[in-house]
Amino acid sequence: MALGAMLGGALCLFNIRWLSGSVRAILSHAVATQSGRVPSFTASKLILRYFVIAIVIGVALSTGYFHPLGIGIGFAAFVGGVMIEAVYQLYLFFKFFKSGENAEENSSKE
């Protein structure tokens, strides 16, 4: 299971890095040319990464060393971490917002 989680985490980082590079290339080309046309290979790299990830997962599962649930957990760990951080930031915002209202109420009573 641990090997699957490590492979899933590595695939997640690979996916994010490849996605950001592809989007950056598409946007820089679109801004530079002003034509709106993007080279076909640049756009197809967005879909090619899914095939690469699927092949890696297929090969890993065929070896028998990697658990599919571990791969899924590792692949989704980044999303879970982002969601936890977003909830925590919202909590801090509302805590700060509420303490600001209490400070206004206390100053108006005096």
Secondary structure, 3 states (H helix, E strand, C coil): CHHHHHHHHHHHHHHHHHHHHHHHHHHHHHHHHCCCCCCHHHHHHHHHHHHHHHHHHHHHHHHCCCCHHHHHHHHHHHHHHHHHHHHHHHHHHHHHHHHHHHHHHHHHHC
